[in-house]
Amino acid sequence: MSNPPDLGKLQETARIIRHHIITSTTKAGSGHPSSSLSAVEILVALYYGGILRHDPQRPDWPERDRFILSKGHACPVLYAVLAERGYFPLSWLETLRQLDSPLEGHPNMLKVPGLEASSGSLGQGLSIGIGHALAARLDRRDYRVYVMIGDGESDQGQVWEAAMTAAKYKLENLTAILDYNKYQQTGPVSKVMPTLEPLADKWRAFGWYPVEIDGHDLAQVLATLDKVGSVKGQPQMIIAHTVKGKGVSYIEQDPVNKLHGVPLTPEQAAVALKEIG
């Protein structure tokens, strides 16, 4: 990065994004705030930190980098970022999950500018990203493709089939980011599928370049995203250790994951917004 971003401004942006996540899901009375909150710093780094090449005024710009949210249930964080970046009006966030709203419970690329894939059927996002990365090669374009996957969906075989495929074709323009918040819908990842680990060793064995980071440390996230952009001959996997519900202690302190897919009540949201700032 030629001009290092202002970390203070990025942290303030992350606070605003968390505010949108809480208010939009509470108003909707449905959604996945906990799964969205864990991914905030990563999306802020991509869209505000000089990493992702994009233009809100030209969402179909052929040279743009692509971001695909495979864990589509966390779309409140992506919607908030896209709205703040100017892809669509902020007022849309108030319509989340309402009848006829473009902001559906999972991303619908036919209705929302800035979306690269309709996702939410878990396990498919990395395969979609491979298609984009191969298209760049065929079209002789230099854009990069970023795919965020969840730790729960990493139990699925399609993820590992995609991992082999990306390595086979040496897709150096493909970066996957694992939002490793340690929980999935039915409980802790370590109990649902304890053999998912060792993740870094597995991705390395599958031919990828793995890096483990603190997914809430903006400086570390930015430095890693910048670093993997220079990796040649293989796709990259960023294993981002995160906290489900980050920024809201009520959700963070949920050891059995009972709040997965559960929005806060207006009273709980008021406390959470005060805590966020």
N, C-alpha and C positions, 0 to 999 in steps of 0.2 A: 504494500500500500504506500503510494507516494506521499500522501498526506494523512497521517494518523488521525483517526476520528477522536472527537472529544468524549472521553468516557463518561464525564458528568452528564452531558446531554443524552448519551445513550441510556444511562441509568434512569434519567428522568423519562425518557421515551418508554422504557420498560415499565415504569410505574403507571404511565398513562394506559399502556396496553393492558396491564392487569386490571385497571379500573374498568375498561371497556368489557373485558371478559366477565367480570362479576356482574356489572349492570345489565349486560345483554342477556346473559343466561338466567338471571333472576327475573327479569321482565318477561322472558319467554316461559319461565316456569319449567324449563327442561334444558338439556344440554350437558356438556362435560367440562365444567370449569376446572376440575382437578387435573385432567389430562392436558388442558390448554395451558395452565399456569406453569407447568414444568418446562414448556418449550419456549417461553417468552424471550429469554436472552439470545437463544440461537437465531430466532427469526429477526430480532432487532439487529443482531450483528450482520445478518445477511442483507437485509433491506435498507439499513441505515449506516452500516459500517464500511461502505465502499467495496463490499465483496460481490454482491449480485449486480450484474450489468442489466439494468432495466429502465424503462421509461413509462411512467403512468399514463402519459398522453398518447403513447403508442403501445398498447398492450400486446399487439400482434407483430411488433417489430421483429423481423427475422433474425437479427443478430443478438437478441436478448438472451440472457441466461435463463434457465428454467428451474423453478422450484416446484417439487411435487410433494404434497403432504399425504403420505400413504396412510398414516393413522388419521383418517378423515374425520373421526369423531371429535378431534381437537380443533376443528375448523374455527371456533370462536377466536382463537389467537391469530389465525391467518386472516380472517375477516377484519379484525381490528387493525392489523398491520397494513393491509391493503387499503382500508378506508383512510387511515392516517397518512398514507403515502399518496393519496389522491386518486386511486383507481375508481372509486365510487363515493357518493356522499356519506358523511358520517351518520346521517340520519337513518341510513339503511340498517345500522347496527341495532336500532330500536325495534326492528321488525324480525329479528332472528327467530326462525322456526314458526313464524306466523303463516297462515294460509295466504298463498299467492306471493309471499316474499321471495326475492331471489336468493336470500341467505337461508338455504335449507339446512337440515340437520347434518348433512354431509355435503361436501363441496360439489356443486354442479357447474361445470365449466361452460355450459350453454347459457347460463344466466348471469354469471359474474365475471367481469373483466379482470384479468390478472391471474385467473386460475388456469393451470396447465393440464389438469386432469380431474375427472370426476372420480372421487375416491371414497373409501370407507368400507368396501369389501376387503377386509384386511388380508395382507400378504401379496397384493398385486402391484403396489406402488413402485417397487424396485424394478419389476419387469417393465412397467411403463417407462421408467427412467432410462432403462437400457435402450428402448425403442427410440427415445429422443436422442440419446448419445450416439447411437448408430446413424440416425438421420443426419446429425451434424457432420459425421464423417462422409456420408454419401453426398451431402450438399456442399462439402468443402467449406464449412463454416466453423468458427472457432469458439462457439458458445459452450458454456459448461452446464452441467445438469446436476442439481442437488436434490436428493430424495431423503425426506425424514421418515424413518420407520419407527415402530414401537417395539418395546421389548416383548410384549405379549404376542404380537403377530410374528415375532421371530421364532415362535414354536412351529410355524407352518412351513411345510416342505417347499412351497413355491419360492420362499425367500432364499433358500439355499440352492435351488435350481438356478435362480437368477444370479446368485453369487458366482456359481461356476461359469455361467454364460458370460458375465461381464469380464471375468478374468481371462476366459478363452480369447475374447476379442480385444483384450488389453485396452479397455476403455478408460484411458487416463483422464478423460473429460467428465468422468462420473464420480461424484462424491456422495456417499450415503452417510447419514447422520442418525445414530441410534439414540432416541430419547430414553435413556436408561433410568427410569424413575422407580424401577424395581417392583411395580405392581401392575397387574392386569385385572380384567373385570372380575374374576372369581377369586382373587387373592394374590398373595406375594408370588412373584415369578419364581423365586427360589423353592417354593413348595409345589406350584402348579407344574413346572418343568425344570427341576433342579439341574438336569444335565445340559441346560442351555450354556452354562459356563464350561470351560474358560473361553469367553467371547473373543478376546484379542487373538489368542492362539488359533481359534477356529477360523477367523477371518483371514489370518495370515496363511494358514494351511490351504485356504481356498483361493489363494493368489492375490489377496488384497493387501493394501498398505494400511494397517490399523494404527490408530492413535487414541489414547484414553485421556479425557479431560474432565474438568469440573464444568458442567454445562451452564452454571450460573455465574461464572467468572468471565465477564465480558472481555477483559484483556486477553485471557487465555483462549476464549472462543475465537476472537478475531485473529490472534496470532496463528492458531491452528488452521483456520480456514485459509489464511494467506499462504501458509506453508504447504498445505496439500495441493494447492494450485500449481505447484512446480514439480510434483511427482510425475515421472514419466513411465509409461509402459504398463501401468496397472491402476485399477480403480482404488479409491480410498474409502476407508470406513472410520468415521469419527464416533467413538463410543463416549457419549456425553452423559456423565453421571449427574442425575438431576433429582429433584425432590418433587413428588406429586403434590400439587396444591401450593407450590412455592410462593411465599409472600403472604399467605393467610394461615395463621397458626392453627385455626380450627380444622382446616383441611389437612395440613401437614401432620397433625397429631391424630392420625386415623390408621392405626396399625392393622386393622382388618379390611381396609379399603371399602368400607360401607358407603362412602360418598362418591364412588365411581358412577358417573352419569347422573349425579344428583345435584341440582342447583341449590344455592343458598336461598333461604326465605328472605323476605325484605328486611326482617330484623337482623338476621345473621349477616346479610349483605352490608347493612349499615355499619356493623362492627368491623367487618372485613375491609371496607373502604377507608375507615378511619385508620386501621392498621397499615394499609398500603400507603396512605398519606394523601 
